[in-house]
Amino acid sequence: MAMRASGNESKPPANQGKNR
């Protein structure tokens, strides 16, 4: 998930917590 920063911006905040 190295591109999480790129997809995170597009995806909702809920996804950010899941990646973390």
N, CA, C, O and CB atoms as a CASP TS submission, in Angstrom:
PFRMAT TS
TARGET T0000
AUTHOR 0000-0000-0000
METHOD Language model
MODEL 1
PARENT N/A
ATOM      1  N   MET     1       0.850  -1.217   0.000  1.00  0.00           N
ATOM      2  CA  MET     1       0.000   0.000   0.000  1.00  0.00           C
ATOM      3  C   MET     1       0.879   1.258   0.000  1.00  0.00           C
ATOM      4  O   MET     1       0.573   2.236   0.683  1.00  0.00           O
ATOM      5  CB  MET     1      -0.958   0.011   1.246  1.00  0.00           C
ATOM      6  N   ALA     2       1.938   1.225  -0.748  1.00  0.00           N
ATOM      7  CA  ALA     2       2.841   2.386  -0.813  1.00  0.00           C
ATOM      8  C   ALA     2       2.128   3.562  -1.472  1.00  0.00           C
ATOM      9  O   ALA     2       2.462   4.720  -1.222  1.00  0.00           O
ATOM     10  CB  ALA     2       4.140   2.036  -1.595  1.00  0.00           C
ATOM     11  N   MET     3       1.126   3.251  -2.330  1.00  0.00           N
ATOM     12  CA  MET     3       0.407   4.348  -3.019  1.00  0.00           C
ATOM     13  C   MET     3      -0.797   4.797  -2.179  1.00  0.00           C
ATOM     14  O   MET     3      -1.664   5.510  -2.686  1.00  0.00           O
ATOM     15  CB  MET     3      -0.068   3.892  -4.447  1.00  0.00           C
ATOM     16  N   ARG     4      -0.861   4.401  -0.935  1.00  0.00           N
ATOM     17  CA  ARG     4      -2.008   4.774  -0.102  1.00  0.00           C
ATOM     18  C   ARG     4      -2.154   6.307  -0.077  1.00  0.00           C
ATOM     19  O   ARG     4      -3.280   6.804  -0.080  1.00  0.00           O
ATOM     20  CB  ARG     4      -1.842   4.212   1.350  1.00  0.00           C
ATOM     21  N   ALA     5      -1.069   7.050  -0.054  1.00  0.00           N
ATOM     22  CA  ALA     5      -1.147   8.524  -0.027  1.00  0.00           C
ATOM     23  C   ALA     5      -1.902   9.016  -1.257  1.00  0.00           C
ATOM     24  O   ALA     5      -2.721   9.930  -1.164  1.00  0.00           O
ATOM     25  CB  ALA     5       0.282   9.164   0.026  1.00  0.00           C
ATOM     26  N   SER     6      -1.630   8.415  -2.390  1.00  0.00           N
ATOM     27  CA  SER     6      -2.297   8.849  -3.645  1.00  0.00           C
ATOM     28  C   SER     6      -3.778   8.464  -3.604  1.00  0.00           C
ATOM     29  O   SER     6      -4.639   9.285  -3.917  1.00  0.00           O
ATOM     30  CB  SER     6      -1.604   8.205  -4.904  1.00  0.00           C
ATOM     31  N   GLY     7      -4.074   7.229  -3.223  1.00  0.00           N
ATOM     32  CA  GLY     7      -5.468   6.774  -3.189  1.00  0.00           C
ATOM     33  C   GLY     7      -6.201   7.362  -1.992  1.00  0.00           C
ATOM     34  O   GLY     7      -7.417   7.548  -2.030  1.00  0.00           O
ATOM     35  N   ASN     8      -5.464   7.649  -0.938  1.00  0.00           N
ATOM     36  CA  ASN     8      -6.093   8.195   0.264  1.00  0.00           C
ATOM     37  C   ASN     8      -6.773   9.528  -0.058  1.00  0.00           C
ATOM     38  O   ASN     8      -7.919   9.751   0.335  1.00  0.00           O
ATOM     39  CB  ASN     8      -5.047   8.379   1.393  1.00  0.00           C
ATOM     40  N   GLU     9      -6.086  10.394  -0.755  1.00  0.00           N
ATOM     41  CA  GLU     9      -6.659  11.712  -1.077  1.00  0.00           C
ATOM     42  C   GLU     9      -8.008  11.533  -1.793  1.00  0.00           C
ATOM     43  O   GLU     9      -8.967  12.254  -1.517  1.00  0.00           O
ATOM     44  CB  GLU     9      -5.672  12.543  -1.967  1.00  0.00           C
ATOM     45  N   SER    10      -8.063  10.585  -2.691  1.00  0.00           N
ATOM     46  CA  SER    10      -9.309  10.357  -3.458  1.00  0.00           C
ATOM     47  C   SER    10     -10.341   9.641  -2.585  1.00  0.00           C
ATOM     48  O   SER    10     -11.533   9.943  -2.639  1.00  0.00           O
ATOM     49  CB  SER    10      -9.022   9.521  -4.748  1.00  0.00           C
ATOM     50  N   LYS    11      -9.876   8.709  -1.799  1.00  0.00           N
ATOM     51  CA  LYS    11     -10.828   7.917  -0.970  1.00  0.00           C
ATOM     52  C   LYS    11     -11.243   8.696   0.298  1.00  0.00           C
ATOM     53  O   LYS    11     -10.570   9.654   0.680  1.00  0.00           O
ATOM     54  CB  LYS    11     -10.183   6.542  -0.560  1.00  0.00           C
ATOM     55  N   PRO    12     -12.309   8.301   0.925  1.00  0.00           N
ATOM     56  CA  PRO    12     -12.803   8.973   2.139  1.00  0.00           C
ATOM     57  C   PRO    12     -11.862   8.746   3.327  1.00  0.00           C
ATOM     58  O   PRO    12     -11.011   7.858   3.277  1.00  0.00           O
ATOM     59  CB  PRO    12     -14.218   8.468   2.489  1.00  0.00           C
ATOM     60  N   PRO    13     -12.003   9.528   4.379  1.00  0.00           N
ATOM     61  CA  PRO    13     -11.149   9.415   5.568  1.00  0.00           C
ATOM     62  C   PRO    13     -11.255   8.038   6.217  1.00  0.00           C
ATOM     63  O   PRO    13     -10.305   7.578   6.850  1.00  0.00           O
ATOM     64  CB  PRO    13     -11.518  10.492   6.585  1.00  0.00           C
ATOM     65  N   ALA    14     -12.377   7.392   6.070  1.00  0.00           N
ATOM     66  CA  ALA    14     -12.551   6.057   6.674  1.00  0.00           C
ATOM     67  C   ALA    14     -11.456   5.125   6.153  1.00  0.00           C
ATOM     68  O   ALA    14     -10.950   4.286   6.897  1.00  0.00           O
ATOM     69  CB  ALA    14     -13.975   5.469   6.353  1.00  0.00           C
ATOM     70  N   ASN    15     -11.094   5.270   4.886  1.00  0.00           N
ATOM     71  CA  ASN    15     -10.069   4.398   4.306  1.00  0.00           C
ATOM     72  C   ASN    15      -8.715   4.678   4.970  1.00  0.00           C
ATOM     73  O   ASN    15      -7.932   3.758   5.205  1.00  0.00           O
ATOM     74  CB  ASN    15      -9.976   4.606   2.763  1.00  0.00           C
ATOM     75  N   GLN    16      -8.452   5.925   5.263  1.00  0.00           N
ATOM     76  CA  GLN    16      -7.165   6.280   5.872  1.00  0.00           C
ATOM     77  C   GLN    16      -6.987   5.509   7.192  1.00  0.00           C
ATOM     78  O   GLN    16      -5.934   4.917   7.429  1.00  0.00           O
ATOM     79  CB  GLN    16      -7.076   7.826   6.120  1.00  0.00           C
ATOM     80  N   GLY    17      -7.995   5.518   8.026  1.00  0.00           N
ATOM     81  CA  GLY    17      -7.899   4.812   9.314  1.00  0.00           C
ATOM     82  C   GLY    17      -7.670   3.327   9.078  1.00  0.00           C
ATOM     83  O   GLY    17      -6.934   2.685   9.827  1.00  0.00           O
ATOM     84  N   LYS    18      -8.291   2.782   8.048  1.00  0.00           N
ATOM     85  CA  LYS    18      -8.128   1.340   7.766  1.00  0.00           C
ATOM     86  C   LYS    18      -6.659   1.060   7.365  1.00  0.00           C
ATOM     87  O   LYS    18      -6.068   0.072   7.801  1.00  0.00           O
ATOM     88  CB  LYS    18      -9.121   0.877   6.615  1.00  0.00           C
ATOM     89  N   ASN    19      -6.098   1.928   6.547  1.00  0.00           N
ATOM     90  CA  ASN    19      -4.697   1.714   6.123  1.00  0.00           C
ATOM     91  C   ASN    19      -3.764   1.825   7.320  1.00  0.00           C
ATOM     92  O   ASN    19      -2.815   1.054   7.460  1.00  0.00           O
ATOM     93  CB  ASN    19      -4.285   2.741   5.028  1.00  0.00           C
ATOM     94  N   ARG    20      -4.045   2.780   8.163  1.00  0.00           N
ATOM     95  CA  ARG    20      -3.176   2.957   9.339  1.00  0.00           C
ATOM     96  C   ARG    20      -3.297   1.719  10.196  1.00  0.00           C
ATOM     97  O   ARG    20      -2.659   1.629  11.245  1.00  0.00           O
ATOM     98  CB  ARG    20      -3.553   4.246  10.157  1.00  0.00           C
TER
END
